[in-house]
Amino acid sequence: MPDLNEGEFLTENLYLSMDSGFRQWMSEGAGDNYLSGMQLGDPVQSIVLGKVIESRHPGYGVGTIVNARSAWQSHSVIDGSDLCTPLVPAPGVALYEYMATLGPTGMTAWFGLREIGKPQSGEVMVVSAAGGAVGTVAGQLAKVAGCKTIGLTSSAEKARWLVEEVGYDIGISREEFPDLAAALAEHAPEGIDVFFDNVGGATLNTVMGHLRENARLVLCGAIAQYEAESPEPVYNCWELITKRALMKGFMFSDYIDEFPAAMDALSALLANGSVKGLVNLYQGVESAPQAFCDMMRGLSRGKCLVRL
Ligand SMILES: NC(=O)c1ccc[n+]([C@@H]2O[C@H](COP(=O)([O-])OP(=O)(O)OC[C@H]3O[C@@H](n4cnc5c(N)ncnc54)[C@H](OP(=O)(O)O)[C@@H]3O)[C@@H](O)[C@H]2O)c1
């Protein structure tokens, strides 16, 4: 174990979060205004949930539970600056929920909808990568708001799971409906009020052709381009003009000061059963590469986590 400098603490990590967004920072030469890219030979960056076991930081005493950006590691040295949040787990709530619905994933769905999507009762909301970590929470929150919800996903089996387990009104898979435009015309003939987009590219362009007036497009992620040679252009902007639509990106971490209030609201929804925590747990740090690849390929359901 490394020696701690003043202002640092050591965590024993209990869960690693498999976040598709990190794929963006894995490619050689990656790195941007938000995060530095991962370097060859360094541990793979990841959000972790850990327990402080040694501390030279006044704000993080031994025994504190935190989530923070660190790496696929059993133990991490953290200084509290990097997406670090101390947690006070509630009795009876599984700790992993603080990496899922009550963690960065839930915060992403919550603030994307609160700040941009603003779903209203009776509206139609479409979510892409609807069966993933963020997508399952976003879809359930839209249902709570009284929307008709449509989830987009890869396989027919996952589309059924979206309806039967997650609670979407309609699940549309690329396997059954390769022509997304035709599927949207059939299932959302009234037009789309809110699009919560995790995918970008062709999916975004197609959904932009089916908007209702005053639609809101929440740009949460663009997974279709994380492994592509170059980003796919967005060419359907005329639709935004004639439909008076709003399209806006956001980063969940901008709202870190408001996490406690959002966690309270989401905890209440979990407790009264309006929102289900959906997680896919893998065991052991050695399973992290497989878990990450399964999540990227759409094999996982809900939030993909590795328990250490
Ligand atoms: N803005 C923010 O602050 C913020 C924070 C967290 C995450 N995000 C973004 O939110 C999105 C979801 O992240 P997550 O961690 O919750 O991941 P996730 O949805 O649990 O997993 C990613 C899913 O995307 C789908 N997918 C993969 N490749 C695809 C492709 N080429 N085209 C269409 N779908 C594809 C797969 O599901 P299917 O089986 O449905 O294809 C896969 O399971 C990501 O884009 C991520 O970058 C943004």
PDBQT file of the ligand as one rigid body, heavy atoms in Angstrom, charges set to zero:
ROOT
HETATM    1  N1  LIG A 401     -23.982  13.293 -19.429  1.00  0.00    +0.000 N 
HETATM    2  C1  LIG A 401     -23.622  12.661 -18.325  1.00  0.00    +0.000 C 
HETATM    3  O1  LIG A 401     -23.354  13.247 -17.277  1.00  0.00    +0.000 OA
HETATM    4  C2  LIG A 401     -23.566  11.151 -18.359  1.00  0.00    +0.000 A 
HETATM    5  C3  LIG A 401     -23.333  10.411 -17.187  1.00  0.00    +0.000 A 
HETATM    6  C4  LIG A 401     -23.347   9.014 -17.262  1.00  0.00    +0.000 A 
HETATM    7  C5  LIG A 401     -23.549   8.389 -18.498  1.00  0.00    +0.000 A 
HETATM    8  N2  LIG A 401     -23.735   9.154 -19.606  1.00  0.00    +0.000 N 
HETATM    9  C6  LIG A 401     -23.990   8.527 -20.918  1.00  0.00    +0.000 C 
HETATM   10  O2  LIG A 401     -25.192   7.809 -20.814  1.00  0.00    +0.000 OA
HETATM   11  C7  LIG A 401     -25.166   6.732 -21.748  1.00  0.00    +0.000 C 
HETATM   12  C8  LIG A 401     -25.552   5.451 -21.019  1.00  0.00    +0.000 C 
HETATM   13  O3  LIG A 401     -24.509   5.153 -20.096  1.00  0.00    +0.000 OA
HETATM   14  P1  LIG A 401     -24.636   3.929 -19.108  1.00  0.00    +0.000 P 
HETATM   15  O4  LIG A 401     -23.417   3.964 -18.276  1.00  0.00    +0.000 OA
HETATM   16  O5  LIG A 401     -25.976   3.969 -18.517  1.00  0.00    +0.000 OA
HETATM   17  O6  LIG A 401     -24.474   2.681 -20.085  1.00  0.00    +0.000 OA
HETATM   18  P2  LIG A 401     -25.523   1.534 -20.353  1.00  0.00    +0.000 P 
HETATM   19  O7  LIG A 401     -26.721   2.153 -20.998  1.00  0.00    +0.000 OA
HETATM   20  O8  LIG A 401     -25.713   0.725 -19.143  1.00  0.00    +0.000 OA
HETATM   21  O9  LIG A 401     -24.771   0.630 -21.408  1.00  0.00    +0.000 OA
HETATM   22  C9  LIG A 401     -24.606   1.072 -22.688  1.00  0.00    +0.000 C 
HETATM   23  C10 LIG A 401     -25.685   0.481 -23.628  1.00  0.00    +0.000 C 
HETATM   24  O10 LIG A 401     -25.690   1.206 -24.837  1.00  0.00    +0.000 OA
HETATM   25  C11 LIG A 401     -26.178   0.362 -25.867  1.00  0.00    +0.000 C 
HETATM   26  N3  LIG A 401     -25.280   0.472 -27.025  1.00  0.00    +0.000 N 
HETATM   27  C12 LIG A 401     -23.989   0.097 -27.098  1.00  0.00    +0.000 A 
HETATM   28  N4  LIG A 401     -23.484   0.371 -28.311  1.00  0.00    +0.000 NA
HETATM   29  C13 LIG A 401     -24.497   0.934 -29.017  1.00  0.00    +0.000 A 
HETATM   30  C14 LIG A 401     -24.617   1.427 -30.350  1.00  0.00    +0.000 A 
HETATM   31  N5  LIG A 401     -23.575   1.416 -31.204  1.00  0.00    +0.000 N 
HETATM   32  N6  LIG A 401     -25.804   1.934 -30.735  1.00  0.00    +0.000 NA
HETATM   33  C15 LIG A 401     -26.853   1.953 -29.896  1.00  0.00    +0.000 A 
HETATM   34  N7  LIG A 401     -26.802   1.501 -28.611  1.00  0.00    +0.000 NA
HETATM   35  C16 LIG A 401     -25.631   1.002 -28.192  1.00  0.00    +0.000 A 
HETATM   36  C17 LIG A 401     -26.208  -1.054 -25.303  1.00  0.00    +0.000 C 
HETATM   37  O11 LIG A 401     -27.565  -1.364 -24.967  1.00  0.00    +0.000 OA
HETATM   38  P3  LIG A 401     -28.616  -1.928 -26.067  1.00  0.00    +0.000 P 
HETATM   39  O12 LIG A 401     -28.726  -3.381 -25.789  1.00  0.00    +0.000 OA
HETATM   40  O13 LIG A 401     -29.856  -1.168 -25.765  1.00  0.00    +0.000 OA
HETATM   41  O14 LIG A 401     -28.067  -1.619 -27.425  1.00  0.00    +0.000 OA
HETATM   42  C18 LIG A 401     -25.406  -0.937 -24.024  1.00  0.00    +0.000 C 
HETATM   43  O15 LIG A 401     -25.781  -1.834 -23.032  1.00  0.00    +0.000 OA
HETATM   44  C19 LIG A 401     -23.767   6.702 -22.337  1.00  0.00    +0.000 C 
HETATM   45  O16 LIG A 401     -23.807   7.317 -23.600  1.00  0.00    +0.000 OA
HETATM   46  C20 LIG A 401     -22.946   7.521 -21.371  1.00  0.00    +0.000 C 
HETATM   47  O17 LIG A 401     -21.858   8.139 -21.974  1.00  0.00    +0.000 OA
HETATM   48  C21 LIG A 401     -23.761  10.506 -19.552  1.00  0.00    +0.000 A 
ENDROOT
TORSDOF 0
